[in-house]
Amino acid sequence: MITTPTIHLGSPTQVGPLTVFPVWTDAPEPKRPVRASIPRGATIGEVPGGAVVERLAVDNPTAKTFLLPAGAVFEGGQQHRALLHSVVVDAESTIHIDVRCVERGRWSGAGRQRLHRRRAPLAVRGALSGIVGPRDNPLRHELHRGDQGRVWSQVNRYEEVGGRSRTSSLLDATDTRGDELRRELVNLRPLLGQRGVLIGIGGHPALLEVFDHPKLLADEWEPILTGIAADAAFTPVIPTTGARARYFARHISGRALQPWAQAGAGVAVEGRDGLAVIDGVVDGRTNQPGQPIHITALNARHALVAA
């Protein structure tokens, strides 16, 4: 059975409206961790033979396996996209990945995509995971996961604050929103052995991300934190208490996860209830997958996630 690790929280740091808790786990570190940075020579672009809104092609001719994390944003191509779930890209492989459009008003341009320096903000990530609202039944995710209309409505929400662009682009709406907070966040770094981060905003836990190796967290640290900086525009400075953060961490710890999709050389897994939606990826190259390489847990009740 695939389960989440036991999660341990450290003392938080308050940066503007974000309460940032360091996370450690009881899972053993892999001897050969998957990398998070895209190796030189690997490319991401439109599907050959005709671009498709909900698909991109990843070509990795190198000898290095790497992770593309859920909520990653790709810019360029025919339109900007966001990654539906985490994917393991094997060495010397070409795969198609599931994405959703975050730039409604453009379908033109070059075939190549670039990995953006920030992840998608909370409301878009909630839509990608199928979180609709506090009255939604999270177990009926097949009706809502990655719904394109829902993703677009959340992009519109950021445009209402950040300003509308000619192509209704998430990147345009969030590029300057949260800049001051991002400048503060760059001074915050992971601690020794840290595997993940829990981020509270508006007084409640919103996002927990955990990796199987500290190097993966270090690679993804800045994209995670700076992606959420755009949500600061909606939120007063209310610290998230340790009690609330620990309750959420206990809820995520030791949870059974079920496979639901192929994810390149990995398998996408999930766990859902009324409080949290957990998405992860395990190594699919073995008959007995171990701990997830990466998990994301979103607070399904948080006003910014289920907006």
Backbone hydrogen bonds, N-H to C=O, Kabsch-Sander energy under -0.5 kcal/mol:
donor,donor_aa,acceptor,acceptor_aa,energy
2,I,257,L,-0.5
4,T,255,R,-2.0
8,H,24,W,-3.1
10,G,22,P,-2.3
13,T,20,V,-1.9
15,V,13,T,-0.6
15,V,18,L,-3.0
18,L,15,V,-2.2
19,T,200,G,-2.8
20,V,13,T,-2.9
20,V,18,L,-0.6
21,F,19,T,-0.6
21,F,198,L,-3.2
23,V,196,G,-2.0
24,W,8,H,-2.7
26,D,6,T,-1.2
35,R,65,T,-1.4
42,A,39,P,-2.0
43,T,59,D,-2.6
44,I,113,Q,-0.5
45,G,57,A,-2.5
46,E,111,G,-2.6
50,G,47,V,-1.4
52,V,55,R,-0.5
55,R,52,V,-1.5
56,L,97,I,-1.5
57,A,45,G,-3.2
58,V,95,I,-3.2
59,D,43,T,-2.6
59,D,57,A,-0.5
60,N,58,V,-0.6
60,N,93,S,-3.2
66,F,89,V,-2.2
67,L,35,R,-2.5
68,L,87,V,-2.8
71,G,83,L,-2.1
72,A,69,P,-1.8
73,V,118,R,-0.5
74,F,81,R,-2.7
75,E,114,R,-2.9
77,G,112,R,-1.8
79,Q,76,G,-0.5
81,R,74,F,-2.4
82,A,100,R,-2.4
83,L,72,A,-2.8
84,L,98,D,-2.6
87,V,68,L,-2.5
88,V,263,A,-2.1
89,V,66,F,-3.2
89,V,87,V,-0.6
90,D,88,V,-0.7
92,E,62,T,-2.1
93,S,60,N,-1.7
93,S,90,D,-0.6
95,I,58,V,-2.3
97,I,56,L,-2.7
99,V,54,E,-1.3
99,V,97,I,-0.5
100,R,82,A,-2.1
102,V,80,H,-2.3
104,R,168,S,-1.4
105,G,167,T,-2.9
106,R,103,E,-1.0
108,S,78,Q,-1.6
113,Q,44,I,-3.2
114,R,75,E,-2.7
116,H,73,V,-3.5
116,H,114,R,-0.5
119,R,223,P,-1.9
120,A,71,G,-2.5
125,R,121,P,-2.2
126,G,122,L,-2.6
127,A,123,A,-1.8
128,L,124,V,-2.4
129,S,125,R,-1.8
130,G,127,A,-0.9
131,I,126,G,-2.9
132,V,130,G,-0.6
136,D,133,G,-1.6
140,R,137,N,-2.0
141,H,138,P,-0.5
143,L,140,R,-1.5
144,H,141,H,-1.5
145,R,141,H,-3.2
146,G,127,A,-1.2
147,D,127,A,-0.6
147,D,144,H,-2.2
151,V,147,D,-2.2
152,W,148,Q,-2.5
153,S,149,G,-2.1
154,Q,150,R,-1.7
155,V,151,V,-2.1
156,N,152,W,-2.4
157,R,153,S,-1.2
158,Y,154,Q,-1.5
159,E,155,V,-1.9
160,E,156,N,-1.7
161,V,157,R,-0.6
161,V,158,Y,-0.7
162,G,158,Y,-3.3
163,G,159,E,-2.4
168,S,165,S,-1.2
170,L,102,V,-2.8
173,A,169,S,-1.9
174,T,170,L,-1.5
175,D,171,L,-1.3
179,D,176,T,-1.7
182,R,178,G,-2.4
183,R,179,D,-1.9
184,E,180,E,-1.3
185,L,181,L,-2.2
186,V,182,R,-1.4
187,N,184,E,-1.2
188,L,185,L,-1.8
189,R,187,N,-0.5
194,Q,191,L,-2.1
195,R,23,V,-2.5
196,G,23,V,-1.8
197,V,209,E,-2.3
198,L,21,F,-2.4
199,I,207,L,-3.1
200,G,19,T,-2.9
200,G,198,L,-0.5
201,I,204,H,-2.4
202,G,17,P,-0.8
203,G,238,I,-1.2
204,H,201,I,-0.9
206,A,199,I,-2.6
207,L,199,I,-1.8
208,L,297,A,-2.2
209,E,197,V,-2.5
210,V,295,I,-2.2
211,F,195,R,-2.2
212,D,293,I,-1.8
216,L,213,H,-0.8
217,L,213,H,-1.4
218,A,214,P,-2.5
219,D,215,K,-2.1
220,E,216,L,-1.8
221,W,217,L,-1.3
224,I,220,E,-2.2
225,L,221,W,-2.1
226,T,222,E,-2.7
227,G,223,P,-1.3
228,I,224,I,-1.3
229,A,225,L,-0.8
230,A,227,G,-0.8
231,D,228,I,-1.9
232,A,229,A,-1.4
233,A,230,A,-0.9
234,F,231,D,-1.8
235,T,232,A,-1.5
238,I,236,P,-1.4
241,T,239,P,-0.5
245,A,241,T,-2.1
246,R,242,G,-2.8
247,Y,243,A,-2.0
248,F,244,R,-2.0
249,A,245,A,-2.5
250,R,246,R,-2.7
251,H,247,Y,-1.9
252,I,248,F,-1.5
253,S,249,A,-1.7
254,G,4,T,-0.6
254,G,5,P,-0.7
255,R,252,I,-1.1
257,L,2,I,-3.0
258,Q,270,E,-3.0
260,W,268,A,-2.7
261,A,268,A,-1.2
263,A,266,G,-2.7
265,A,88,V,-3.4
266,G,263,A,-2.0
267,V,282,V,-2.1
268,A,261,A,-2.7
269,V,280,G,-2.3
270,E,258,Q,-1.9
271,G,278,I,-2.0
273,D,276,A,-1.7
277,V,298,L,-2.0
278,I,271,G,-3.3
278,I,276,A,-0.5
279,D,277,V,-0.5
279,D,296,T,-2.9
280,G,269,V,-2.5
281,V,294,H,-1.8
282,V,267,V,-2.1
284,G,265,A,-1.8
286,T,283,D,-0.5
293,I,281,V,-2.5
294,H,281,V,-1.2
295,I,210,V,-2.4
296,T,279,D,-3.3
297,A,208,L,-3.0
298,L,277,V,-2.3
299,N,206,A,-2.2
300,A,275,L,-2.2
300,A,298,L,-0.9
301,R,275,L,-0.7
302,H,299,N,-1.5
306,A,302,H,-2.7
